[in-house]
């Protein structure tokens, strides 16, 4: 079942020191060099690591990182966003990922 998320905006003050910023953070945590946006039916180049949150009540309100293109990461994208089925999400909580014990929190 694909993930349905909401893109979080005004996150520019949240920085990641991973090489390549949040997209690099995602690539390291997911162990992937995915080149395309993770939004379903989008084949644009992934250029940013987008901060997303599940809108499904069965999941936590934790922030996650997913690779998005600039178009899909636009503030006009306010509604539910369906991600591709095979996307791995990486925790945006740096203490559970790049600044933690080395055990990255991911959802596959």
N, C-alpha and C positions, 0 to 999 in steps of 0.2 A: 504494500500500500504506500503510495507516495506521501511525502510530508506536505502539510499545508501550514504555511508560516505567514508572518507579517514582518515586513522589513522595518527595522528601527532607524529613525533618522536623528539628526543632531548628535551623532556619535563621534564627530570629528575630533573632539577633545580626548577621546580614548585612544591612546597610542599603543602600538606593539613594537617592541624592539627587534622582532624577528626580521631577518633579511627578507625584503620584499613586503614589509608591513603586514597587514591583516591577510592579504592573499598568500603571502609567504608563510604566515602562521598556519593557515588552513592547509597548504601543501605539505608542510612538515608534519602536522598532526594527522592528516589523512593518509600520508604516505603516497600522495598522488601528484602528478604533474598535469592534471586535467587542464585543457586549454579553453574549454567552452563554458559558457554560463550554465548554472545549475537549474535555472528556471525552465520548467517544462515548455516545450515548443519554441525555445530560443536556442539558436546556434551561434550567437555572437561570441566573440572572444571574451573570456573572463578577464576583467581588468582590476577588480577590487574584491576584497574579502568583505562581504556584507554582513552586518549584524542583524540576525533574525531571531524571532521568538515564535514558538508554537502557538497557534490559536486554538488548537485542539485541547479541550479541557482535561484530557487524559494525561497530558504531559506537563512537565514543570514550566515555570515562567523564566527559566534560565536563558541567558543569551547564548547564541550559537553563531558560528561563522560559516558562511557558504560562499563559493565563488560566483560572482555576478558580473554582468557587463554593465557599462555605464547607463545604458537605457533602462535596464531592469532595476538599477539601484537609484532611480530618480524619485524624488519626493512625491511625484504624481501617482506612484504605485502604492496606493494606500489600502487597497483591498487585500483579500486573501491571495496568496501566491502559492501555486503548486510547484513543487520541485520535482526534478527527474527522479525516477524510482531508485536509481543506483547511486545516489549522492551520499557521501559521508559528511556528517556535520561535526565540527570541532568546537569544543567549549571556548567561549570568549573570555572566560574567567582564567586569567593568566596563572593564578595559583594552582589551577587544575590542568595546566598545560605547559606552556613554555617556561614559566618561572617556578614550576612545581618540582616534584620529585622525579620527574621523567616519565611518569605514568599519565599519558594524555587521556583526558576524558573525551570520548567520541561516541557518536550514535551512527550506526551503519544501517 
